[in-house]
Amino acid sequence: MRQQLKARQPDPAPVVPVRWIYPARAESVSRARHDICTAAALIFRTAELSYDLALLASELVTNAILHGPRPACDYVIEVTLWRADGYLWLAVSDAGDDTIPELPTPCPDDPGGRGLLIVQTLADEW
């Protein structure tokens, strides 16, 4: 994922990626959200993107838990945030195969299935 940054002075933030490893469990979603918000504000100095980044992380970590390898509790999810080429990049990976997910077309009454639609709306690329 990448989110366009506004033009400004050169950023003093490090170009070294920030990486977290979480167990593939439901409580990891809120931990990832918190960690991403904190890093966006304190490390990358982009507090204005914190909400969007947290929502992206929530959707992607949730997808990794729900659609990753089974049993999920035996695996971890890696989340990485870094700055490059004027963008903030967010990567979420699990131990599953390399299948590229397809955008769903959920019915209005479906209780879920909109995570990737949210990702497509918020991210410049995915």
BELLIN-V88092 format. One record per helix or strand of 3 or more residues. SS is the DSSP state (helix for helix, strand for strand). FROM is the first residue (numbers start at 0). LEN is the number of residues. Records with the same first field share a line. If there is no record, write none. Layout:
# BELLIN-V88092
SS: FROM-LEN  FROM-LEN
This chain:
# BELLIN-V88092
strand: 1-3  17-6  75-9  86-7
helix: 26-16  46-21  71-3  114-8
